[in-house]
Amino acid sequence: MTALKVAAIEPLVFNVSEKTNWFFIRVTAENGLSGIGEASLNGYEPAQRAMAEDLACDWIGLTVDELLPQLRVFPHSPGGLIAASIISATEQAVTDLRAKAAGVPVHELLGGATSGGEKRRAVKVYANINRGARDRSPEGIARAARHAVAEGYRAVKIAPFDGVYWGNDAADVEARTRAGLARVAAIRDAVGPEIEVLVDCHWRFDEDGARRLIRDFKAVRLYWLECPVSENADAFARLQRIHGEACAAGMKLAGAERQIGLAGFLPFIDDGLLDVVMPDIKYAGGYGEMLKIAERCAQRGVAFAPHNPTGPVCNLASLHLCAVAPAFLVLEHQLAESPLFYDVVGGYRPQLVDGSFVPPDAPGLGVTLDDAVLKAHPFRRLAANANLDERLG
């Protein structure tokens, strides 16, 4: 096969709502074939665009075989998540391009890496209902959960602790925490005992607060508690006692979505700090690095559940990955944030069957970007409160 030489690398920013932009990378070869990846990092699009344009100066003109070894990420890089997101999305796009050139779906290009050596024909997913649940009352949250179950999801996730930050006034933290607990209790009452309920804390609590949450959630029977404290190994190491309490209550501890590369995940995996690690293909280094993380999880008995709360390109990339990744547990899916989720891509639309998606068999990722829809929804600078408090993470 003739070597594919890179002719263009395009950063494409797509506005979804007053709260959300999605950021895509398209890599086009000299023969006109193109591949796509996603780098969405809400609120940092101008810096991402500048990074993409700068890196493209060194990458355009290379063959994909020459470019791939340069698409490396490092947890200690001064570029942080901004650089990692552009590199990760470019790796996704090049992988899509290579799979299209070979006439095979991405999951076939990646190969069978599951514990049984076979590709999964069904990838279990859960519904992240947080952004779609605009009515934040317990009743509104319960309606969103019931809608997800009616759609066929067997697990739902909410980030219920609006406005909580552990360093704020204690009375305010307590009141907002109680409001969050009421939202979760409403979900459990609405969906019944057979549906799995997951809670994302967005790093809002200190270690004492995390201890209280585990106690408070015992009666709710959570499937997992995600990111209760700051995302660093030292904080979770101090929570080993909490980790044990959570396991005893049947509740998994999950997190580490902002780590970069296998190196960034090693403390969480090798030291048993989490039951479930949640690498994001947009930040962790693309397909290749994600598979390394999954393989390490399989070796250490830690579950692998990719973080996937953004756009349709990341969703499909994660779906292809999970079809072959060892130690796979469940994949996140952003539900009902915007109808633009499928409008911006043409091609395969995953259908939910028994709480799972079937990976596409079309060449490459299985979709292309719709340039007319992209043009109709250009980048929009978001309000400061559209994103999480900078102190969190």
N, C-alpha and C positions, 0 to 999 in steps of 0.2 A: 504494500500500500504506500502511495506517495506520502511523503512527510507533510503534515499539516503545519503551515506557517501562519503565525498570528498577524492579522492585518489591522485589527481594531479591538480596543477594550473600552467599552462604554459604561460609565456609571449612570444609572437611570433611577431617578427618585420619583416616587408615585405617592400622591396624597390620598389617604383613605378617609380621614375625618379630621375634626378639630383636635383630636388627640393622637393621631397616628399618621406617620409616613412609612412607606416601605422602600427599601433601597435594593436595587438589583444591579448585577454586573452581567454584561453580555460580551462574550469573546467571539469574534468573527475571524475565520480563517480566510486566506487569500482565495480559496475556491468558493467562497460564499457561504459555507456551512457555519452555523453559529451554535453556541451553547450558553446556558444561563445559570446564574447562581444568585443567592440572596445574602445580603450583608446588613439587614435592617438593625439599626441601633438608634432608636428614637431620640430625636433632638440633636444628633451629632452629624447630620447629613452634610453640612458645608465642609466640615473637617474631613469627613469620609471622601467627599468628592475630590478635595485637594489631594488627599493621599492617593486615591485611585489614579488621578491624572499624573501625579509624579511618578508612581511606580510603573505606569504604562510606558513611560519614556524608555525604560530599560527592558521592557518585556515585548513590545511590538517588534516584529521581525524575527523573533525566535520561533523555532518549531515547538509544538506542544511537548515533545520529548525533552527539549532543552529547557522549557519553562517549568515543567512540573517540579524538578529538584530545587528550584528557587522558591517555590511556594511553601516555605517553612514558617512555623510560628513558634514563639518562645515566650514562656510566662514572664520572663524578666525583661522583655523588650520595652524600650522607652515609649514605643508607639501604642502600647496597651491594646485595649479592645478595638480602637479605631483601626490600627494597622492590621490586627488579627482578623477583623471582619472583612476587610478588603482582600486580604490574602486567602481567607477561607472561601469567600464567594468566588474568587477567581479560580481556585482549585475545583470548586463545584462546576463552574462553567466549562473549564477545560475537560473535566471528566464527562460531562454531558456531550461535549463536542467529540471526544474520542469514541464514546458509545454510539453516537449517531454515525460516525464515519465507519464503524465496524458493523453497523446494522443491528445492534443488540440493545436491550434496555440496560440502564445503568446497573441494576442489581445483577445482571448476568456478567457485565464487565468486571464488577467487584468480586464475583465468585462466591461459591457456597461456603460460608464461614460459620454457619450455625453449629450448635453443639452436636446435632445429628448429622451434619454434613449436607443437609438439604435446604434449599431455599424455602422460606415460609410463603405459603400462598395466601395467608391471612395475617394481618398485623393488627394486634389488639390496640385500640385507642381509647382515650378518655376525653371528655369534652371540657375544655376550659371555658366556663361560662362567664368569666369575670367582666370582660369588656362589653359583652352583649347584654349584661344585666344592668341596665341604666337606672332602673328603680332599685335603690339600695336598701329599701325597707326589707325586713324579714319576709314579708309577703311577696315582694317583687323578686327577691332572690329565689324563693321557693318556686315561683312561676317559671323562672328561667331554668331551674333544675328539672322541673316536670317536663318542660319543652324538650330538653336534651334527652330525657328518658323516652319520651314519645317518638323522638327521631331515631331511636335505636341504640343510644349509648348506654353502656352498662356501668359507667363510672363518670363522675363529674368532679370538677375542681373549682374552687372559689378562693379568692384572696379577700377575706372578709374584714380585715382590720384597718379600715379606712382612717387615715389621719393619725395612726398610732406611731409614736417614736419613743423609744425607751427613755431618752434624755429629757423629755418634756415634763410638764407639771404632772405629779403623780395622780392627782384626782382626774385630770383629763385623760391620761393613759388608761386608768381604770375604767372610766366611763366608755371610752371608745373600744376597749378590749371587750367589755361586756356586750356592747352592741354587735361586735364581730361574732362572739359566741352565740348570740341570739340568731344571727344569720345562718350559722352552721347548723344549729339545732332545727331551724325551720327547714333546711334542706333535708336533713335526716327524716323529719316527720313527713316531708312531701314525697320522698322517693322510696321510703320503706327500707327494710333491713337487707334486701338482696342487692341493692345498688351500692357500689363502692363510693365513698366520699373522701376527697382529698382536699387538704388545706394548704395554701401557700401563704407564708407569713411575711415574705419580702424583707426578711432580716430586721423586723421591727422591734425585737425584744432583746433584753439582756438575758443572762443565764438564769437569774431568778425568775424572770417572766416566763422563760421557756419551761422551767420546772412546773410552774403553776398551770401553764397551758396543757401540759401532758396530763396532769391530774384532772383538769377540767374536762378534757376531751375523752377520758376513759369511757364515760357513759354514752358518747356519740358513736364509738367504734369507727374511728378514722382508719382509712387504708394507709395514708401516710401524712406526716407533718413535714412541710417543706420549708427550708431556709428560715428556721426560727431565730437564728442569731447570725451575726456578721460572718460572711463567707471567707473564713480562713481556718487553716488547720488547727491553729492554737486554740481558737474559740471552741471548736468541736472536741478537741482533746480534753478540754476542761469539762465538757459535757458528757463524758463517758458514763457517769452515773445516770444521767438523764436518758442516755441512749439505752441503757439496760432497762430502765423503767418503761420506756416506750415499747421495747420488744416484749416485755412481760405483759403489756396491755394489748398486744397484737397490732401495734401501730409502728409502721416503718418510719425511719428518719431519712429524708431525701434532701438533695441540694447539690451545690457546686456548679451551678449553671454558668457562672462567669469565668470559670477557669479556662486556661489556654493550653492546648497541647497535652499529650500524655504526661509530660513532666509536671504540669499543674495539677493533675488529678492523682498522682501517685500517693501523696500523703492521705488523701481521703479513702483511697482504695486499699493500699497496703497496710495502713494502720487501723483499718476497720472502723473509721469514724462515722461512716454512713452505711445504711442498708441499701440505699439506692443512690447512684450518681446520675446526674442529669446534664451531660455535655450537650452543647448547642452546636450544630454543624456550621452555623454562621460565625462562630467565634473560635471554636476549638481546633480549627485547621482543615476543615473540609472532610471528605470521605475517608481519605487515608488515615488521618490522625484519629478520627472517630472509631475506625475499626481497630486501631491499636488500643484505644481506651477500652473498647468492648472486650477485646481479647484478654486484657489485664483483669477486667472484672470477672471474666469466666475463670481465670486462674485463681482468683482470690475469693470467689464465692460472693461477689457483690453484684447486685442487679443493675442493669443498664437500661435507662428510660430517658431518651433524648428530650431535651427542652425544645418546645416547638410552638411558641405562642404568637407567631407573627404571620407572614404572608404565604401565598400558595406555592411559591418556588421552594422555600424552606420546607413546607409541608411535604411536597413530593420528594424532595431530596432526602428528607428524613425517612419517608416511607420506603424508598429504594434501599437505604442503608439498613433499616430494621428488618428487611426481608432476608438479610444475610448475616446480621450481627450476632455473635454469641452473647449469652447472658441477657438477652433482651427480655424485658418485662412488659412494658406498655409505652405507647407513644402519645404525647400531648397533641390535641387538635383545637385550634382556636375556633369557637363556634359563635356565629351570628354577630360578629363585630361589624361586618359590612358586606353587602351583596357584591361589592367589587372584588371580593376574594376570588371568585371564579371568572368574573368578567375580564380581568386583565390577562388571563392566560387562555390560549386556545388549545384544545386537545383533550387529554384524559381528565375526567372528573371522578375522583374516588367515590365509590358507592359503599355505604355502611351496611354490612351484613353481619348479624350476630355480634355487634359491637366491634367489628374489625373492618379494616380497609384491605382491598386486594391491590397489590402493586401492579402498575401498568406493564404491558408487554411490548409497547411501541418502542422504537429505537430511542436511545437517549433517555432524557427525563420523562418524555411523553407529552410535553407541552412546549409552546412557544409564547413569547410575550406579544400582546396585541398593541402595536404601536399607536393606533388611533385612540385606544382607551388610555394609554400612558399619557399621550399628549393632552387629553381632555382633563387630566387630573395632575397638574404639575406640582412640584415641591411647594409646600406651605410651611412657613415658619410657625412653630407651635407655641402656644402660651407656656409660660414657665411652669404652671401647675399641671401641664399635660403629662409630665413624667414624675417618677418617684423622687422623693426628697434626696438630694445629693448625699446626705449623711448615711443613707441606707446602702447596704451591699457589703 
